[in-house]
């Protein structure tokens, strides 16, 4: 159920409004088999089942704390229409204590109706990654279920039984711990990234190559290779929002979460990194320069540009008087929506090489596979200044330099 009638109409036609590999065929197949339906009618949705998932957005409010108005609006609607016992499941990423607020909101509406209907509230946070959502959903590494009701836990255990393979993946806990687990997971991953970006910055100062350091530390299983890729900073709808919200939550309880503030601060600086390399390379004068930007999405395999590093780079370049020619395999429609189409300063190219036409330099912001093995000779011919700024460290500096192109990665032993 969604209040957006256009979205529901599109879904009914099998037109999935977001880009997520593998999602469309699943939606189409299940809709055709009448296993899945879409509606704008809250009554139909609420009376439909024993489990009601709340999966609305929790955008950051003015002060960085999560805005719960959509979650509580849904809870109120559930209370107004609930007909029989149901488990109301919080899928949205919500601050600790929200399960209690949802319960109170539903109860308030039931009291207004003068009815007594049993219901439970559970917290069941989502850990899937955009671009890999189907795999993460079908083969989860853990399923966190938080509820004080054994009835609710049993219903959720049954629901997830098909995904609970090989060993017990259900981690059952109280609601409050489940809510904090979600924030802790994202904050930990964001911390790994900011830590590695800090090491990259130190590597630049001392003349080390962070890519070698990454391999050197990742092979320790206690550290691991995942989420230690330095670069142009983390973006997306989750890490920036959740690190902020957890910090706000701690503060509201009288605890100053210093580590979280630093994670955020390092990331903000990192998002400006590519621009500062480019600005220094051109001795502070970008007026009239044309910069090609490869990658607009906040990461590969998505068209999502929320908090994307490309946005801070593009905005800074344009503010400095440069022209931008951008290409992304999926995010151009989204970029055109954000920037209201192409303009004199910002041109969206049809392919990666078209973005290089008349460009002085190339900046890589998203590590899409198609950017990984370009024809460096062709790049050298097209780029006026023959320089590449690699915000995701996807190239071997020697290979790029062998084609006569100057190369600047993040933390790769050379300080500009
Ligand atoms: C993240 C988490 O990884 C999911 O587990 C979680 O469910 C999700 O948030 C959520 O809360 O909904 P997602 O935002 O889709 O998933 O993207 P990630 O793959 O985590 O990447 C986030 C950002 O970190 C990207 O901008 C990526 O480029 C950056 N990143 C990632 C790095 O800079 N370095 C790395 O080593 C890894």
Boltz pocket constraint, residues with backbone or C-beta under 6 A from the ligand:
constraints:
  - pocket:
      binder: B
      contacts: [[A, 93], [A, 126], [A, 127], [A, 128], [A, 129], [A, 130], [A, 131], [A, 186], [A, 189], [A, 193], [A, 225], [A, 226], [A, 227], [A, 228], [A, 229], [A, 230], [A, 231], [A, 232], [A, 233], [A, 234], [A, 235], [A, 236], [A, 237], [A, 238], [A, 239], [A, 298], [A, 299]]
      max_distance: 6.0
